[in-house]
Amino acid sequence: MIQFDQVYKRYNGEAVVEDFSLEIKEGEFFVLIGPSGSGKTTTLKMINHLVELSEGTIMIEGKKISEYDIQELRWNIGYVLQQIALFPNMTVAENILVVPEMLKWSDEEKDQRVTELLESVNLDPGKYRDREISELSGGEQQRIGVVRALAADPDIILMDEPFSALDPITRNSLQEDVMKLQRKFKKTIVFVTHDMQEAITLGDRICLMNAGKIEQVGTTEEILNHPANEFVQEFLETGLPQYQEEQTIQALLEKGYASREVKNLETIAHTIEETATLHELTIALAQTPVVKVTTANQAEAAFITREDLIQFYAQELDANQGVLN
């Protein structure tokens, strides 16, 4: 879908992205993570030509991005920023429909799309369609920013630390919304974050960057269980709270973050005991949307989804003033 081949970006002769080569698959939720200055946002912006590469090749669906009409390229790539960047003089619906207006969609198509997208993030179209942006909370504004990126049905969505300025509860709620949108619309998402917990919650695969270079690319399971080098190990130890290693799944069960039934048993690829740690649960949920939890003596089972885990973390963050102990 998106292929980087020996890509470099230099400013004044100094490489901020260096020898970057990888492929992002169609329909994948791909996360770029690393410390400040690692080159992750520059890498993201090269995909939609907001930053021009210095050397190498970036291809989308087998075609060099330099061969695309730049306007058409950007119409087919949704973009969500940390700063949200909604137009304050427009209503919610008008903000969502910026690109469909340019593409001259019919009034019926536009109306249906606004309704569908607002409903997808649990905002009542009847209440929110004609609201002014100033009337919305920060979380509501960011939800509009996310669905605006989906409005013209682009193949690719770029998200540059979209939730980092939000409070922990709102942030976790939006993570849950984005996972649901990903499953519903099956878009290729490239997501930048500096938060390892966010990366392992959302990503199908993760690319850990440092000083413009790739340190490791892999699934959550691969990176957590087989860090490629000392830098990756230290980044994991810093970015993942000790809380995960100490707490067990019983903590979720005791607080009701589980279900006694699940609609589609075919989605369950893992069974795990309630005495397993949250670290082990996170790895399992990185591979499947829901896991089956049993007691040591195989008594009545419970089912935990990725959304359950996010909601649990949100509750813990709120109770501990934004810190997982």
C-alpha positions as CSV (number, residue, x, y, z in Angstrom):
1,M,0.0,0.0,0.0
2,I,2.6,2.5,1.1
3,Q,6.2,1.7,0.4
4,F,9.3,3.6,1.6
5,D,12.6,2.7,-0.2
6,Q,15.8,4.2,1.2
7,V,14.1,7.5,2.0
8,Y,16.1,10.4,3.4
9,K,15.1,13.8,4.5
10,R,17.8,16.4,5.0
11,Y,17.7,20.0,6.3
12,N,20.9,22.0,5.7
13,G,22.7,18.8,4.8
14,E,21.7,17.0,8.1
15,A,19.6,13.9,7.8
16,V,16.5,14.0,10.1
17,V,15.2,10.8,8.4
18,E,17.8,8.3,7.2
19,D,17.7,5.2,5.1
20,F,14.0,4.6,5.9
21,S,12.7,1.5,4.2
22,L,9.5,-0.4,5.0
23,E,6.1,-1.3,3.6
24,I,2.7,-0.4,5.3
25,K,0.0,-2.9,4.3
26,E,-3.5,-2.0,3.0
27,G,-5.9,-1.8,5.9
28,E,-3.2,-1.8,8.5
29,F,-3.1,0.3,11.7
30,F,0.6,1.3,11.6
31,V,2.2,3.3,14.4
32,L,5.3,5.4,14.3
33,I,6.7,6.0,17.7
34,G,9.9,7.4,19.2
35,P,11.3,10.2,21.3
36,S,11.1,13.9,20.3
37,G,13.2,14.6,17.3
38,S,13.2,10.9,16.1
39,G,11.8,11.9,12.7
40,K,8.4,10.3,13.1
41,T,6.3,13.4,12.1
42,T,8.6,14.2,9.3
43,T,8.1,10.7,8.0
44,L,4.4,11.0,8.3
45,K,4.3,14.3,6.4
46,M,6.3,12.9,3.5
47,I,3.5,10.5,2.7
48,N,1.1,13.3,1.7
49,H,3.9,15.6,0.3
50,L,3.6,18.2,3.1
51,V,7.4,17.5,3.4
52,E,9.3,16.7,0.3
53,L,11.8,13.8,0.6
54,S,15.5,14.5,-0.2
55,E,16.4,11.0,-1.5
56,G,14.7,7.7,-2.1
57,T,11.2,6.7,-3.1
58,I,7.8,6.6,-1.5
59,M,5.1,4.7,-3.5
60,I,1.4,4.4,-2.9
61,E,-0.3,1.5,-4.6
62,G,2.8,1.0,-6.7
63,K,3.0,4.6,-8.0
64,K,5.5,7.2,-6.9
65,I,4.0,10.0,-4.9
66,S,5.8,12.5,-7.2
67,E,3.7,11.2,-10.1
68,Y,0.4,12.0,-8.4
69,D,-1.4,15.3,-8.9
70,I,-0.7,16.8,-5.4
71,Q,-4.4,17.9,-4.9
72,E,-5.7,14.5,-5.8
73,L,-3.1,12.8,-3.6
74,R,-4.2,14.8,-0.6
75,W,-7.9,14.3,-1.3
76,N,-7.2,10.6,-1.0
77,I,-5.3,11.0,2.3
78,G,-7.2,12.1,5.4
79,Y,-5.1,14.1,8.0
80,V,-5.8,14.5,11.7
81,L,-3.6,16.9,13.7
82,Q,-3.1,17.4,17.4
83,Q,-4.2,21.0,17.0
84,I,-7.5,19.8,15.5
85,A,-7.5,22.8,13.1
86,L,-11.3,23.0,12.6
87,F,-12.7,26.1,10.9
88,P,-14.3,28.2,13.7
89,N,-16.6,30.1,11.3
90,M,-18.2,26.9,10.0
91,T,-20.7,24.5,11.6
92,V,-19.9,20.9,12.4
93,A,-21.4,19.7,9.2
94,E,-19.6,22.3,7.1
95,N,-16.3,21.3,8.7
96,I,-16.9,17.7,7.9
97,L,-17.8,18.4,4.3
98,V,-14.8,20.5,3.3
99,V,-13.4,17.9,0.9
100,P,-16.8,16.5,-0.4
101,E,-17.7,20.1,-1.3
102,M,-14.5,20.4,-3.3
103,L,-15.4,17.1,-5.0
104,K,-18.9,18.4,-5.8
105,W,-20.8,15.7,-4.0
106,S,-24.6,15.9,-4.3
107,D,-26.6,17.3,-1.3
108,E,-28.0,13.9,-0.6
109,E,-24.6,12.3,-0.5
110,K,-23.3,15.0,1.8
111,D,-26.2,14.8,4.1
112,Q,-26.0,11.0,4.4
113,R,-22.2,11.1,5.0
114,V,-22.5,13.6,7.9
115,T,-25.2,11.5,9.5
116,E,-23.1,8.3,9.1
117,L,-19.9,9.8,10.5
118,L,-21.5,11.6,13.4
119,E,-23.3,8.4,14.4
120,S,-20.0,6.5,14.1
121,V,-18.5,8.5,17.0
122,N,-21.7,8.6,19.1
123,L,-22.6,12.2,18.3
124,D,-26.4,12.7,17.6
125,P,-26.6,14.2,14.1
126,G,-29.8,16.1,15.0
127,K,-28.0,17.9,17.9
128,Y,-24.5,18.3,16.4
129,R,-24.9,18.9,12.7
130,D,-25.5,22.6,12.9
131,R,-23.6,23.4,16.1
132,E,-20.8,26.0,16.1
133,I,-17.3,24.7,16.8
134,S,-17.0,27.0,19.9
135,E,-19.9,25.1,21.5
136,L,-18.0,21.8,21.5
137,S,-15.7,20.3,24.1
138,G,-12.1,19.4,23.3
139,G,-13.0,15.8,22.9
140,E,-16.0,16.6,20.7
141,Q,-13.8,18.8,18.5
142,Q,-11.2,16.1,18.1
143,R,-14.0,13.6,17.1
144,I,-15.1,16.0,14.4
145,G,-11.4,16.3,13.3
146,V,-11.2,12.5,13.0
147,V,-14.5,12.1,11.0
148,R,-13.6,15.0,8.8
149,A,-10.5,13.1,7.7
150,L,-12.9,10.2,6.7
151,A,-15.5,12.3,5.0
152,A,-14.4,11.8,1.4
153,D,-13.7,8.1,2.0
154,P,-9.9,8.3,1.5
155,D,-7.9,5.1,1.4
156,I,-5.3,6.4,3.9
157,I,-5.6,8.3,7.2
158,L,-2.6,10.1,8.7
159,M,-2.8,10.9,12.4
160,D,-0.2,13.1,14.1
161,E,-0.4,12.7,17.9
162,P,-4.1,13.5,17.7
163,F,-4.9,12.9,21.3
164,S,-1.8,14.0,23.2
165,A,-3.4,17.3,24.3
166,L,-6.5,15.7,25.8
167,D,-7.2,14.6,29.3
168,P,-6.7,10.8,30.0
169,I,-10.4,9.9,30.1
170,T,-11.2,11.7,26.8
171,R,-8.0,10.3,25.2
172,N,-8.9,6.7,26.1
173,S,-12.4,7.2,24.8
174,L,-11.1,8.5,21.5
175,Q,-8.7,5.6,21.2
176,E,-11.7,3.3,21.5
177,D,-13.6,5.3,18.9
178,V,-10.7,5.2,16.4
179,M,-10.4,1.4,16.8
180,K,-14.1,1.0,16.1
181,L,-13.8,3.3,13.0
182,Q,-10.8,1.3,11.8
183,R,-12.7,-1.9,12.0
184,K,-15.8,-0.3,10.4
185,F,-14.2,1.6,7.5
186,K,-11.1,-0.6,7.0
187,K,-8.8,2.3,6.3
188,T,-5.0,2.2,6.2
189,I,-4.0,4.4,9.2
190,V,-0.5,5.7,9.9
191,F,-0.5,7.0,13.5
192,V,2.3,9.0,15.2
193,T,2.6,8.9,19.0
194,H,5.3,9.2,21.7
195,D,3.2,7.1,24.0
196,M,4.1,3.4,24.1
197,Q,0.8,2.4,25.8
198,E,-1.1,4.1,23.0
199,A,1.0,2.4,20.4
200,I,0.5,-1.1,21.7
201,T,-3.2,-0.5,22.2
202,L,-3.9,0.7,18.7
203,G,-1.2,-0.7,16.4
204,D,-1.3,-3.8,14.2
205,R,2.5,-3.1,13.8
206,I,4.8,-0.6,15.4
207,C,7.9,1.2,14.0
208,L,10.2,2.5,16.7
209,M,12.4,5.3,15.5
210,N,15.4,7.1,17.0
211,A,17.5,9.9,15.5
212,G,15.8,9.5,12.1
213,K,16.5,5.7,11.9
214,I,14.3,2.6,12.3
215,E,15.3,0.7,15.5
216,Q,12.6,-2.0,15.2
217,V,9.4,-2.8,13.2
218,G,7.1,-5.5,14.4
219,T,3.8,-6.5,16.1
220,T,3.3,-5.7,19.8
221,E,4.1,-9.3,20.7
222,E,7.4,-9.2,18.7
223,I,8.6,-5.9,20.2
224,L,7.6,-6.6,23.8
225,N,9.0,-10.2,23.8
226,H,12.0,-9.7,21.5
227,P,13.3,-6.1,21.7
228,A,15.9,-5.6,18.9
229,N,18.5,-3.7,21.0
230,E,19.2,-1.8,24.2
231,F,17.5,1.3,22.9
232,V,14.2,-0.5,22.3
233,Q,14.4,-2.3,25.7
234,E,15.0,1.0,27.5
235,F,12.2,2.7,25.6
236,L,9.8,0.0,26.6
237,E,10.9,0.1,30.2
238,T,10.4,3.9,30.3
239,G,7.1,3.9,28.3
240,L,5.3,1.0,29.8
241,P,4.3,1.4,33.5
242,Q,5.4,-1.2,36.0
243,Y,1.7,-1.3,36.8
244,Q,1.3,-3.7,33.8
245,E,3.7,-6.2,35.2
246,E,2.3,-6.2,38.7
247,Q,-1.5,-6.2,38.2
248,T,-3.4,-9.2,37.0
249,I,-6.5,-9.6,34.9
250,Q,-8.4,-10.1,38.1
251,A,-8.3,-6.3,38.5
252,L,-10.5,-5.9,35.4
253,L,-12.9,-8.6,36.4
254,E,-13.4,-7.2,39.9
255,K,-14.3,-3.8,38.4
256,G,-16.6,-5.2,35.8
257,Y,-14.5,-4.6,32.7
258,A,-15.5,-7.9,31.1
259,S,-18.5,-9.7,29.7
260,R,-20.0,-13.1,30.2
261,E,-20.9,-13.5,26.6
262,V,-19.6,-12.4,23.2
263,K,-21.5,-12.1,20.0
264,N,-19.0,-13.7,17.6
265,L,-17.0,-16.5,19.1
266,E,-15.0,-16.8,15.9
267,T,-13.2,-13.5,16.8
268,I,-11.6,-15.2,19.8
269,A,-8.1,-16.4,19.1
270,H,-6.7,-16.6,22.6
271,T,-7.6,-18.0,26.0
272,I,-5.9,-16.7,29.1
273,E,-6.2,-17.3,32.8
274,E,-7.3,-14.6,35.2
275,T,-4.0,-14.8,37.1
276,A,-2.1,-13.5,34.0
277,T,-0.7,-10.0,34.1
278,L,-2.0,-7.0,32.2
279,H,1.2,-7.2,30.2
280,E,0.2,-10.6,29.0
281,L,-3.3,-9.5,28.3
282,T,-2.1,-6.5,26.3
283,I,0.0,-8.8,24.1
284,A,-3.0,-11.1,23.6
285,L,-5.3,-8.3,22.7
286,A,-2.8,-7.0,20.2
287,Q,-3.5,-10.1,18.1
288,T,-7.3,-10.4,18.5
289,P,-10.1,-8.0,19.4
290,V,-11.3,-10.2,22.3
291,V,-9.8,-12.9,24.6
292,K,-11.5,-15.5,26.7
293,V,-10.5,-15.5,30.4
294,T,-10.8,-18.5,32.6
295,T,-10.1,-19.2,36.2
296,A,-7.4,-21.6,37.2
297,N,-9.9,-24.5,37.5
298,Q,-11.6,-23.6,34.2
299,A,-14.8,-22.3,35.8
300,E,-17.2,-19.9,34.1
301,A,-15.4,-17.8,31.4
302,A,-15.4,-14.1,30.9
303,F,-14.5,-12.2,27.7
304,I,-12.3,-9.0,27.6
305,T,-12.1,-6.8,24.6
306,R,-9.6,-4.1,23.7
307,E,-12.3,-1.5,24.5
308,D,-12.6,-3.0,28.0
309,L,-8.8,-2.6,28.6
310,I,-8.9,1.0,27.4
311,Q,-11.8,1.8,29.7
312,F,-10.0,0.2,32.6
313,Y,-6.9,2.2,32.0
314,A,-8.9,5.4,31.7
315,Q,-10.5,4.7,35.1
316,E,-7.2,3.9,36.7
317,L,-5.6,7.1,35.2
318,D,-8.5,9.2,36.5
319,A,-8.3,7.6,40.0
320,N,-4.5,8.2,40.2
321,Q,-4.5,11.7,38.6
322,G,-3.2,10.7,35.3
323,V,-0.5,8.2,36.4
324,L,-0.6,4.4,36.3
325,N,1.3,3.3,39.4
